[in-house]
């Protein structure tokens, strides 16, 4: 049996610049961190030659092409496993909530399947193959940031270049722990698919390129503040990022999300944003410690999720047999 844990992520700035339609024009730039919430994947030899997978549903099939789960089917074909395997997944956080759960699943699954074959893949290899599955094979309208965040782990500045290459640079700052303490994560109770939002974003890149340029530059500004151990403007930049992000597509926000956000700001928050593509999932708020009780009271209808930054990417936690 193999067990892997793969972290989820929160993105601070640059989401959307990791789409190929944008970075092929120059470069994309994202600032993000993984957090201590995980996707758990187990892989084991099945009792017979059938394939059994258990997620929100359970599938038992005698041929790989009969699988309904597109990522599992694509991953098994990619690594060359055709039969006799059992796969289960459990997550700390709900799916479709803006924390990169789909890519964490893909990266963690690949890590487990290769370990099952006795192979150890690097973070770069896992990220590239997860992108291949989700973007090239399954044609999902998504970018590359989630796969690289999940594979590498940590607080990183990730650059996406027109030739397809990606660099992952750890951000080292004495202020990261304070930043962690100044962040609150609220679950909006709204689950959504990012596909429709990202499909619209991709279709509008020609007209929104100026906005995406500003978001890429904003991620560089955030990185600079952290490298220089300054947090003074981080909350304000998050607020600016959210304002720009809402201009990328018609359905990034809605009156409910805007209402929550405005209540948080009136209670003392300096900024924030929806953690993923938009219109639901988790609301990330930047607020200094002495005002957090007021923000929590203002958003008392929402569940506040404690979290901390995670330094590691996808890990093989257990091997037996």
KANOR-V604272 format. One record per pair of residues at least 6 apart in sequence whose C-alpha atoms are under 7 Angstrom apart, sorted by the first residue. I is the first residue (numbers start at 1). J is the second residue. Records with the same first field share a line. If there is no record, write none. Layout:
BEGIN
I=J + J
END
This chain:
BEGIN
1=42 + 43 + 44 + 319 + 320 + 321
2=42 + 43 + 44 + 112 + 116 + 318 + 319 + 320
3=40 + 41 + 42 + 43 + 112 + 316 + 317 + 318 + 319
4=40 + 41 + 42 + 108 + 112 + 314 + 315 + 316 + 317
5=38 + 39 + 40 + 41 + 108 + 314 + 315 + 316 + 317
6=38 + 39 + 40 + 104 + 108 + 150 + 313 + 314 + 315
7=34 + 35 + 36 + 37 + 38 + 39 + 104 + 150 + 313 + 314
8=34 + 35 + 37 + 38 + 99 + 100 + 101 + 104 + 150
9=32 + 33 + 34 + 35 + 99 + 100 + 149
10=32 + 33 + 34 + 99 + 275
11=31 + 32 + 33 + 275
12=31 + 32 + 238
13=30 + 31 + 215 + 218 + 219 + 241
14=29 + 30 + 31 + 215 + 216 + 219
15=30
16=143
17=23 + 28 + 29 + 212 + 216
18=28 + 29 + 143 + 144 + 145 + 160
19=142 + 143 + 144
20=143
21=202
22=205
23=160 + 161 + 162
24=161 + 162
25=162
26=161 + 162
27=159 + 160 + 161 + 162
28=159 + 160 + 161 + 216
29=158 + 159 + 160 + 216 + 219
30=157 + 158 + 159 + 216 + 219
31=156 + 157 + 158 + 219
32=155 + 156 + 157
33=154 + 155 + 156 + 309
34=149 + 150 + 153 + 154 + 155 + 309 + 310
35=307 + 308 + 309 + 310
36=307 + 308 + 309 + 310
37=92 + 93
38=91 + 92
39=90 + 91 + 92 + 104 + 105
40=89 + 90 + 91
41=88 + 89 + 90 + 108 + 109 + 112
42=87 + 88 + 89
43=86 + 87 + 88 + 112 + 113
44=85 + 86 + 87
45=84 + 85 + 86
46=84 + 85 + 86
48=84
49=83 + 84
50=60 + 61 + 62 + 83 + 84 + 85
51=60 + 61 + 62 + 83 + 84 + 85 + 86
52=59 + 60 + 61 + 85 + 86 + 87
53=59 + 60 + 86 + 87 + 88
54=87 + 88 + 89
55=88 + 89 + 90
61=67
64=73 + 82
67=73
71=106
74=133
75=110
76=82
95=101
96=191 + 192 + 193 + 281
97=191 + 192 + 280 + 281 + 282
98=275 + 276 + 277 + 281 + 282
99=275 + 276
100=146
103=130 + 146 + 147
104=147 + 150
106=130
107=126 + 127 + 130 + 147 + 150 + 151
108=314
110=126
111=121 + 126
114=120
123=151 + 152
126=151
127=147 + 148 + 151
130=147
131=144 + 147
134=140
135=141 + 142
141=195 + 198 + 199
142=198
150=313 + 314
151=313 + 314
152=312 + 313
153=310 + 311 + 312 + 313
154=170 + 310 + 311 + 312 + 313
155=170 + 171
156=168 + 169 + 170 + 171
157=168 + 169 + 170 + 171
158=167 + 168 + 169
159=166 + 167 + 168
160=166 + 167
171=227
172=227
173=226 + 227 + 229
174=229
175=226 + 229
180=308 + 309
182=286 + 287 + 288 + 289
183=284 + 285 + 286 + 287
184=284 + 285 + 286 + 304
185=282 + 283 + 284 + 285 + 304 + 305
186=282 + 283 + 284 + 302 + 303 + 304 + 305
187=281 + 282 + 283 + 302 + 303 + 304
188=280 + 281 + 282 + 283 + 302
189=281
190=280 + 281
191=280 + 281
192=280
194=277
197=249 + 251 + 252 + 277
198=277
200=249
201=248 + 249
208=248
211=244
215=241
222=234
225=231
235=270 + 271 + 272 + 286
236=270 + 271
238=271 + 272 + 273
239=271 + 272 + 273
242=272 + 273
246=252 + 253
251=279
252=277 + 278 + 279
253=278 + 279
254=279
257=279
260=299
263=298
264=295 + 298 + 299
265=271
267=294 + 295 + 298
268=287 + 291 + 295
269=285 + 286 + 287 + 295
270=286 + 287
271=285 + 286
272=284 + 285 + 286
273=283 + 284 + 285
274=282 + 283 + 284
275=282 + 283 + 284
END
